[in-house]
Amino acid sequence: MTQDTPAPSKTPPLKVWAVSDGRAGIEAQVVGLSEALARLVPCEVTVKRVGWQGNTGRLPWWLNLLPKRWLTPESGIPASRNPDDWPDLWIAAGRATLPLSIRAKRWSGGKTFVVQIQDPRVPAPMFDLVIPPKHDRMSGDNIFPITGSPHRVTPQRLSGEYEAFKDLIEPLPQPRVAVLVGGKSKAFDLSSERAAQIAHSIQIPLEQDGGSLLMTFSRRTPDPARALMTARLRHLPGVIWNGEGANPYFAFLAAADYILVTEDSTNMATEAASTGKPVFVLKMDGSSLKFRLFHEELERQGAARPYGGAFHGWTYEPVNETDRAAREVLTRIGVEIPEPVAKDPEPAAKAKPKARPGAKAKASDEPAPPKARKPRTAKPKA
């Protein structure tokens, strides 16, 4: 896809598809950007979870020549090329979506504007717009880099999630420290030794200075690391979520005075930085140039610092890249964002002029009320 021919202007309500393979971290990005669009203009958002039959999903995108044939029925991708069956906006992320994203515009007869989140590792002109993280160092006319990744965190959501867990969190002493633990990835791992070091560095300041712990693990957290950190920190006041029942992740972000996040997750760090609260980055086993660049970007914006074993506060402007990306998408498709309706200010009451000391009061334009007269006493007649 080239940018020589601009996309036709769309008319709200926009039909938006959030397309991924359903993995939590990937789906959060496409849904987060879709919800941000819906906050700006009327949208009808549909979540699509792509599935492939057999081992088709493991094929490189250029070998999957007939992708519709190998989709699972639950994927919900139309077989027809009728433009009415296709969305105005296709918001996708992840390798599983690539064979579809590069064909969606053609299948829709040119109707669908295709947005691919993250570095797709295919030529960017195959999409209408690519939204990668800045640390991927991509550039081009149809590339809009952002800090971190799109997400679903908003002040309204944090407030609502906190209310759902208020009875559990409200009694806990402050400062409340949220600890977001990731796990094994291509670049990082969390060994038992590293988990013990992290637990010890959290335990000491909480025992010495007081406060409470709000800790949650990801699906990637190794079981030995999860068990060790839970055993070392369960005696502290607070909540350690074990993965059962409702997830208090967003409530933890809302309640925290400080947020600690392991260095392996772009999503968790970006979500933490959107709160405006101090974010500390926890060292893991392994290293990555891209993640180092990402954390340096958060440090330049004043959002994050490496964790050194003590909690301290600072302020910064919350990182709000999801809304910035949504505005760029709407600009590219020619949809104007309505300005918020300003309320007419109420007329202020006129203040009465104060008389200078010793000066006589100025006569009012209104007639003064009549003075009350004392009744005359009748004299007795002689």
C-alpha positions, 0 to 999 in steps of 0.5 A, spaced: 500 500 500 502 506 498 500 513 500 500 516 493 492 515 493 489 518 500 484 514 504 477 516 502 474 520 508 470 515 513 463 517 516 462 516 524 460 511 527 466 507 524 466 500 524 473 498 527 475 491 528 481 489 533 484 483 530 489 479 534 491 471 536 487 473 542 494 473 547 492 477 552 498 482 551 497 483 544 489 483 544 490 489 549 494 493 544 489 492 539 483 493 543 486 499 547 487 503 540 480 501 538 477 504 545 481 510 544 478 511 537 471 510 540 473 515 546 474 521 540 469 519 535 463 514 535 465 507 533 463 500 533 468 496 535 469 488 534 474 484 537 477 478 532 481 473 535 485 469 529 486 462 529 489 457 524 488 450 522 494 445 523 501 448 523 499 454 518 500 459 523 507 457 523 508 459 516 512 465 514 507 470 511 509 470 504 508 462 504 501 463 507 498 464 500 491 462 501 490 464 508 482 464 508 482 457 507 486 455 513 482 460 518 478 457 523 471 458 523 471 462 530 476 467 526 470 471 524 473 473 517 468 474 512 469 470 505 466 475 501 469 481 498 463 485 499 465 492 502 459 492 507 462 486 510 468 489 512 470 494 517 472 502 516 478 500 520 482 494 521 487 495 527 491 488 528 498 486 531 502 480 532 505 475 527 498 471 526 495 477 523 500 478 517 497 474 512 490 477 513 493 485 514 496 485 508 490 483 504 485 486 508 484 492 503 484 488 497 479 484 500 474 490 502 475 493 495 479 499 498 474 500 503 478 498 509 484 502 512 489 497 515 493 499 521 498 494 524 501 495 531 508 493 533 514 492 527 511 487 523 518 485 520 515 486 513 515 492 508 511 497 511 508 500 505 504 493 505 499 497 510 496 504 510 499 505 517 504 502 522 505 504 529 511 501 532 514 503 539 520 508 538 525 503 540 524 499 534 527 505 530 522 505 524 521 511 520 517 512 513 511 516 511 506 511 513 510 510 520 508 513 526 512 511 532 510 511 539 513 510 546 511 503 548 505 500 546 497 502 546 494 500 552 487 500 555 489 504 562 485 510 563 483 514 569 476 512 568 478 505 568 482 505 574 477 509 578 472 503 576 477 497 578 479 500 584 472 501 587 471 493 585 477 492 590 476 497 595 474 493 601 480 489 600 485 495 598 482 500 603 485 498 609 492 497 607 497 501 610 501 506 605 505 507 602 502 502 597 507 498 593 505 495 586 509 490 584 508 487 576 512 481 575 513 478 568 517 472 566 521 468 561 521 471 554 526 471 548 531 476 551 529 475 559 528 470 564 527 470 571 531 465 575 530 463 582 536 467 584 534 473 581 527 472 584 530 472 591 534 478 590 528 482 587 524 479 593 529 481 598 530 488 595 522 489 596 522 486 603 527 491 606 524 498 605 517 495 606 519 492 613 523 498 615 519 504 613 512 501 613 507 500 607 503 494 604 505 490 598 500 489 591 503 484 587 501 480 581 504 475 576 504 474 569 502 468 565 510 468 563 512 468 570 516 461 572 513 457 577 519 456 581 520 464 581 512 465 583 513 460 589 519 463 592 517 471 591 510 469 594 513 465 600 518 471 601 513 476 601 507 473 604 508 476 611 507 483 609 501 487 609 498 487 602 495 482 597 499 477 592 494 475 587 495 468 585 491 468 579 484 465 581 478 470 581 478 477 578 484 480 576 486 486 581 491 488 576 488 495 574 486 496 581 493 495 584 495 501 579 490 505 581 491 504 589 499 504 588 503 510 591 509 507 587 510 501 581 515 496 580 515 493 574 520 487 571 524 490 565 521 484 560 514 487 559 513 493 554 506 493 556 506 493 563 511 499 563 507 503 559 501 502 563 504 504 569 507 510 566 500 512 564 498 513 571 503 519 573 506 515 579 513 513 580 515 507 576 521 503 578 524 498 573 526 491 576 533 488 573 532 481 570 536 475 567 538 477 560 539 484 556 536 487 550 538 493 546 531 495 544 528 494 552 534 499 554 532 504 549 525 503 551 527 504 558 531 510 557 525 513 553 521 513 559 527 516 563 527 522 559 520 523 560 521 523 567 516 516 568 521 511 570 528 510 574 532 503 575 530 500 582 535 501 587 532 498 593 528 504 596 522 508 594 522 515 593 517 520 589 517 525 584 512 527 579 511 527 571 506 528 566 503 521 565 505 518 558 499 518 554 501 515 547 495 511 546 490 517 545 496 520 540 496 514 536 488 514 535 488 522 533 493 520 528 489 514 525 483 519 525 487 524 521 490 519 516 482 517 514 480 524 514 475 524 520 475 530 524 475 530 532 469 534 535 471 539 540 468 538 547 462 543 548 464 548 552 459 550 557 457 558 558 460 561 564 455 563 569 455 571 570 459 573 576 455 577 581 457 584 581 461 586 587 459 592 591 464 598 591 467 598 598 467 605 601 474 608 602 475 610 610 472 616 612 468 617 605 461 618 605 457 612 602 454 614 595 447 614 594 444 608 590 440 609 584 434 605 587 430 609 592 431 608 599 426 605 604 422 609 608 425 610 615 420 608 620 417 613 625 416 613 632 408 613 634 407 620 637 404 620 644 398 623 645 398 629 650 392 628 655 387 634 655 386 639 660 
